[in-house]
Amino acid sequence: MIYGDGHHPVGYWPKELFTYMADAADVVSWFGMVAAARGEPTPPMGSGQSPDQGEGKAAYFENIRVVDAGNNLVVPSLGGCQTHVTEPSCYALGHFTNSDDGSGLRFLYGGGVCHPE
């Protein structure tokens, strides 16, 4: 896994760690997560701003690409993306977009302190 324009390495997970996968993954996931003690409000997710606040305010993932069977970086298909928000009254996920220049998939996400019922 790498990030940023400088392709900074985050980590490497050799396939031997994933004995339940022969040579590839069936699913790749990106997500935000927050947690709190039972009965306590959950903290902000991402920057604390909802996706409708737009760029410069909401947290985001961008330039998402995966490595295909031919060891090429490819942009995931928008048609293959599924979303799930467990507390939609508190946190939100913006629409997935694909850049015109092929640099990758992008989405905004987040929300403020939450008092779920």
C-alpha positions as CSV (number, residue, x, y, z in Angstrom):
1,M,0.0,0.0,0.0
2,I,1.3,3.5,-0.9
3,Y,0.0,7.0,-0.6
4,G,0.6,10.5,-1.9
5,D,2.3,11.9,-5.0
6,G,5.6,10.6,-3.7
7,H,4.3,7.0,-3.5
8,H,5.2,6.7,0.2
9,P,4.9,3.1,1.4
10,V,2.4,2.5,4.2
11,G,2.9,-1.2,4.4
12,Y,3.3,-4.5,2.6
13,W,1.2,-7.6,3.3
14,P,2.7,-10.7,1.7
15,K,0.2,-13.2,0.3
16,E,1.3,-15.8,2.8
17,L,-0.6,-13.8,5.5
18,F,-3.8,-14.4,3.5
19,T,-4.1,-18.1,3.3
20,Y,-7.8,-18.0,2.4
21,M,-7.0,-16.2,-0.9
22,A,-5.2,-18.1,-3.6
23,D,-3.7,-15.2,-5.5
24,A,-6.1,-12.4,-5.4
25,A,-8.8,-10.6,-3.3
26,D,-12.4,-10.8,-4.2
27,V,-13.3,-7.5,-2.5
28,V,-11.4,-4.3,-1.6
29,S,-12.8,-1.9,1.0
30,W,-12.2,1.6,2.1
31,F,-13.9,2.9,5.2
32,G,-14.1,5.4,8.1
33,M,-14.8,4.2,11.6
34,V,-15.4,5.8,15.0
35,A,-16.2,4.2,18.3
36,A,-17.2,5.1,21.8
37,A,-18.3,3.5,25.1
38,R,-21.9,2.3,25.1
39,G,-24.2,5.3,25.8
40,E,-21.5,7.9,25.0
41,P,-21.5,10.1,21.9
42,T,-19.3,9.0,19.1
43,P,-16.5,11.4,18.0
44,P,-16.4,13.2,14.7
45,M,-15.5,11.1,11.6
46,G,-12.8,12.3,9.2
47,S,-12.5,16.1,9.5
48,G,-15.9,16.3,11.4
49,Q,-17.6,17.9,8.3
50,S,-20.2,16.1,6.2
51,P,-19.5,15.4,2.5
52,D,-22.0,18.1,1.5
53,Q,-19.6,20.7,2.9
54,G,-17.4,19.8,-0.1
55,E,-13.8,19.9,-0.9
56,G,-11.5,21.6,1.5
57,K,-13.8,20.8,4.5
58,A,-14.9,17.1,4.3
59,A,-12.5,14.2,4.6
60,Y,-11.8,12.3,1.4
61,F,-10.1,9.3,-0.2
62,E,-8.8,10.0,-3.7
63,N,-6.7,8.5,-6.4
64,I,-7.9,5.1,-5.4
65,R,-6.5,2.4,-7.6
66,V,-6.0,-1.4,-7.2
67,V,-3.5,-3.8,-8.6
68,D,-5.0,-6.2,-11.1
69,A,-3.9,-9.7,-12.0
70,G,-1.4,-8.4,-14.5
71,N,0.2,-6.3,-11.7
72,N,-1.2,-3.0,-13.2
73,L,-2.7,-0.2,-11.3
74,V,-6.3,0.2,-12.4
75,V,-9.2,2.4,-11.3
76,P,-12.0,0.4,-9.8
77,S,-15.3,0.5,-11.8
78,L,-17.9,2.8,-10.4
79,G,-20.5,0.1,-11.2
80,G,-18.7,-2.3,-8.9
81,C,-18.8,0.1,-5.9
82,Q,-21.2,-0.6,-3.1
83,T,-21.7,1.6,-0.1
84,H,-23.0,1.2,3.4
85,V,-23.4,3.7,6.2
86,T,-24.3,2.3,9.6
87,E,-25.4,5.6,11.3
88,P,-26.8,7.7,8.4
89,S,-28.3,10.2,10.8
90,C,-24.8,11.0,12.0
91,Y,-22.3,10.2,9.2
92,A,-22.5,10.4,5.4
93,L,-20.7,9.2,2.3
94,G,-20.5,11.4,-0.8
95,H,-20.9,10.1,-4.3
96,F,-18.1,8.2,-5.9
97,T,-16.5,9.9,-8.8
98,N,-13.8,8.9,-11.3
99,S,-11.4,11.6,-12.5
100,D,-11.3,12.3,-16.2
101,D,-7.5,11.9,-16.2
102,G,-7.6,8.3,-15.0
103,S,-5.9,9.1,-11.7
104,G,-8.4,7.2,-9.7
105,L,-11.6,6.9,-7.8
106,R,-12.6,9.6,-5.2
107,F,-15.2,10.1,-2.5
108,L,-15.9,12.4,0.5
109,Y,-17.1,11.2,3.8
110,G,-17.6,12.2,7.5
111,G,-19.7,13.8,10.0
112,G,-19.7,15.5,13.4
113,V,-20.1,14.3,17.0
114,C,-23.0,11.8,17.1
115,H,-25.6,11.0,19.7
116,P,-27.2,7.8,18.3
117,E,-30.4,6.6,19.8
